[in-house]
Amino acid sequence: MSLRDAFGPDLHDDPAELGELGRTTYAHVARVLGRLVVRDVAGVQRAVRAAAIAGVALAPVSRGKNWGWGTCAPHADGAVVLDLSEMRAILDYSDELGYVTVQPGVSVADVVALLDERHATRMLPMGGTTAAASLVGHLCERGVSVGTLYHDRASHACGLEAVLADGRIVHTGMRRFGRGAVAATHRFGPGPGLESLLTQSGLAIVTEATIWLPRRPVDPFLALAVGDDLAGLVDALRDLMGMGVRVAPQIYNRAKVERLFLARARLPGGLTLPPGAWVAMIPAYPASSQHAAADRAALEAALPRVPGVRAAILPLDPAMGPFAGRPYPDDDVLSGMLYRFGEERRGPGVDPQRDGCGIVWGCYATTMAGADVARACAVIERRLAAAGLEVFQAVHAISERAALAFPQLSFPAARAAEATAALCALTLDMHAAGFPSYRVPAGAGGVPRSLAATDEVVGAIHRLLDPAGALARGKYAPG
Ligand SMILES: Cc1cc2nc3c(=O)[nH]c(=O)nc-3n(C[C@H](O)[C@H](O)[C@H](O)COP(=O)(O)OP(=O)(O)OC[C@H]3O[C@@H](n4cnc5c(N)ncnc54)[C@H](O)[C@@H]3O)c2cc1C
């Protein structure tokens, strides 16, 4: 049976388009057999049944903006990309309780438009990427938001609906009892939870999720702290977070700020960067004007205690995009981060995949102890410098105890193989140093084997739920 017979007229099989879908912004390439557009949950169920009959795997993509992590390319050859971008319903929204329930095709821009229209008291946490990205895709990858109090998407979402490889539907938490309010407010229901089995897994196709929205802050501001003492900065920020100061710090090496963020944009208020190797951007989201005064006083007391640090407090300008709970108002920051080697725009807006920009990310778990962060960043620096790549570092504080180190590898397309090899080597270095991957790009990086029976149990669940391998997986499989 041909693929078109199995999947019907919504299967797209133009070879040029499929070639593009199998490409990434780094060296990984996978052979894609088709792109199937589905419009509703029943369409997803039909698709998995057809995939089982045709004996091919499906690789779900919500809006396909996973730039630097694989874009739309599956991990392995021979899959049909399941395009969910036309499932665009916003199913529920509560300003009172702070949540929005969406289908996979709903974008950041769609939800920001809804919040604006409703004069919401809530803001949407979002990544520092295009506003065309999907909230469900971001959740499925366990993506992080830039700034904001709900930094780690997967910890601030619930009520997933997903289609299994045999077409059955499962729900997480209270959503299994229907779409009532508790389905949108509780991550867990009675008994075992399925939630983390549905993200970074390839076990099911997520067709609905509830995303939590924090309150809009009152008098938000941005503290900028620059100095050489990375460990001291991290320790000071951890203490502030532990005290309950509502900050969402990120620390960058100077090269990242100067050569990427400020390549085409400016700091608010025409500020120039004080000297120092590390730049902490510390957006603060106070709950009231009294909190704003107290938060500011706490930051002004804590930051100067870090040796050699210079700090300034700035308004949280909407031009700072996601830090201010808005998409970037123009393409300056994204263009500066991506179009670095003379690449030309071949269409509207920023699109590193279309325009051949070289980018791949690493993402590694570290703690919020200054010594750990400094050690993780030193491993990154050593490996990337040895590979002759520019070193662009970011550390996101996820909580008072957890942080993520995010190197960005930026290179001309001709150096894609070299950069991808350097990332794979870095991932091994980081695992060996006690900083495992938190998220991995398709076809690069990989996950080492677990010490006890964890991999075996996860493998058994895969075999039980998807014996024919109808859903593309592998990205997070150990090996
Ligand atoms: C300059 C720049 C800045 C960036 N900043 C950030 C950032 O701050 N934070 C961040 O997290 N990322 C960031 N990214 C990476 C990326 O752009 C975002 O993560 C983006 O949200 C992913 O695209 P998407 O939401 O359209 O997801 P998609 O591309 O639709 O999905 C991503 C992956 O998730 C899985 N998936 C998607 N939908 C489903 C589903 N319905 N069911 C099961 N599995 C599914 C698939 O494996 C898919 O490949 C950045 C990229 C660039 C280039």
The ligand as a Tripos MOL2 file, in Angstrom:
@<TRIPOS>MOLECULE
LIG
   53    58     1     0     0
SMALL
NO_CHARGES

@<TRIPOS>ATOM
      1 C1         17.4720   32.5260   18.9160 C.3       1 LIG1
      2 C2         16.7060   31.4020   19.5440 C.ar      1 LIG1
      3 C3         16.2710   31.5270   20.8530 C.ar      1 LIG1
      4 C4         15.5970   30.4610   21.4770 C.ar      1 LIG1
      5 N1         15.1830   30.6040   22.7630 N.ar      1 LIG1
      6 C5         14.5930   29.5640   23.3890 C.ar      1 LIG1
      7 C6         14.2190   29.6680   24.7680 C.ar      1 LIG1
      8 O1         14.4200   30.6970   25.4080 O.2       1 LIG1
      9 N2         13.6450   28.5910   25.3560 N.ar      1 LIG1
     10 C7         13.4080   27.4410   24.6600 C.ar      1 LIG1
     11 O2         12.8750   26.4900   25.2410 O.2       1 LIG1
     12 N3         13.7360   27.3200   23.3630 N.ar      1 LIG1
     13 C8         14.3160   28.3480   22.7090 C.ar      1 LIG1
     14 N4         14.6520   28.2230   21.3870 N.ar      1 LIG1
     15 C9         14.3830   26.9430   20.6850 C.3       1 LIG1
     16 C10        13.0140   26.8350   19.9970 C.3       1 LIG1
     17 O3         12.8560   27.8990   19.0740 O.3       1 LIG1
     18 C11        11.8500   26.7910   20.9940 C.3       1 LIG1
     19 O4         12.0230   25.7740   21.9580 O.3       1 LIG1
     20 C12        10.4850   26.5870   20.3150 C.3       1 LIG1
     21 O5          9.4650   26.8080   21.2630 O.3       1 LIG1
     22 C13        10.3130   25.1690   19.7360 C.3       1 LIG1
     23 O6          9.4740   25.2250   18.6260 O.3       1 LIG1
     24 P1          7.9140   24.8570   18.6780 P.3       1 LIG1
     25 O7          7.4040   25.4300   19.9500 O.co2     1 LIG1
     26 O8          7.3010   25.2960   17.4090 O.co2     1 LIG1
     27 O9          7.9370   23.2880   18.8880 O.3       1 LIG1
     28 P2          7.8620   22.1460   17.7690 P.3       1 LIG1
     29 O10         8.9630   22.3510   16.7900 O.co2     1 LIG1
     30 O11         6.5020   22.0460   17.2450 O.co2     1 LIG1
     31 O12         8.1380   20.8710   18.6720 O.3       1 LIG1
     32 C14         9.3710   20.5990   19.2490 C.3       1 LIG1
     33 C15         9.5270   19.0960   19.4370 C.3       1 LIG1
     34 O13         8.6520   18.6520   20.4840 O.3       1 LIG1
     35 C16         8.0490   17.4050   20.1450 C.3       1 LIG1
     36 N5          6.6170   17.6530   19.9560 N.ar      1 LIG1
     37 C17         6.0770   18.7980   19.4480 C.ar      1 LIG1
     38 N6          4.7570   18.7350   19.4810 N.ar      1 LIG1
     39 C18         4.4390   17.5370   19.9870 C.ar      1 LIG1
     40 C19         3.2080   16.9240   20.2770 C.ar      1 LIG1
     41 N7          2.0670   17.5510   20.0410 N.pl3     1 LIG1
     42 N8          3.2160   15.6750   20.8080 N.ar      1 LIG1
     43 C20         4.3840   15.0490   21.0900 C.ar      1 LIG1
     44 N9          5.5980   15.6020   20.8340 N.ar      1 LIG1
     45 C21         5.6150   16.8400   20.2910 C.ar      1 LIG1
     46 C22         8.7280   16.9290   18.8800 C.3       1 LIG1
     47 O14         9.8910   16.1690   19.2390 O.3       1 LIG1
     48 C23         9.1430   18.2440   18.2270 C.3       1 LIG1
     49 O15        10.2300   18.1070   17.3520 O.3       1 LIG1
     50 C24        15.3430   29.2650   20.7490 C.ar      1 LIG1
     51 C25        15.7750   29.1570   19.4130 C.ar      1 LIG1
     52 C26        16.4530   30.2090   18.8260 C.ar      1 LIG1
     53 C27        16.9270   30.0590   17.4250 C.3       1 LIG1
@<TRIPOS>BOND
     1     1     2 1
     2     2     3 ar
     3     2    52 ar
     4     3     4 ar
     5     4     5 ar
     6     4    50 ar
     7     5     6 ar
     8     6     7 ar
     9     6    13 1
    10     7     8 2
    11     7     9 ar
    12     9    10 ar
    13    10    11 2
    14    10    12 ar
    15    12    13 ar
    16    13    14 ar
    17    14    15 1
    18    14    50 ar
    19    15    16 1
    20    16    17 1
    21    16    18 1
    22    18    19 1
    23    18    20 1
    24    20    21 1
    25    20    22 1
    26    22    23 1
    27    23    24 1
    28    24    25 2
    29    24    26 1
    30    24    27 1
    31    27    28 1
    32    28    29 2
    33    28    30 1
    34    28    31 1
    35    31    32 1
    36    32    33 1
    37    33    34 1
    38    33    48 1
    39    34    35 1
    40    35    36 1
    41    35    46 1
    42    36    37 ar
    43    36    45 ar
    44    37    38 ar
    45    38    39 ar
    46    39    40 ar
    47    39    45 ar
    48    40    41 1
    49    40    42 ar
    50    42    43 ar
    51    43    44 ar
    52    44    45 ar
    53    46    47 1
    54    46    48 1
    55    48    49 1
    56    50    51 ar
    57    51    52 ar
    58    52    53 1
@<TRIPOS>SUBSTRUCTURE
     1 LIG1         1 GROUP 0 **** ****
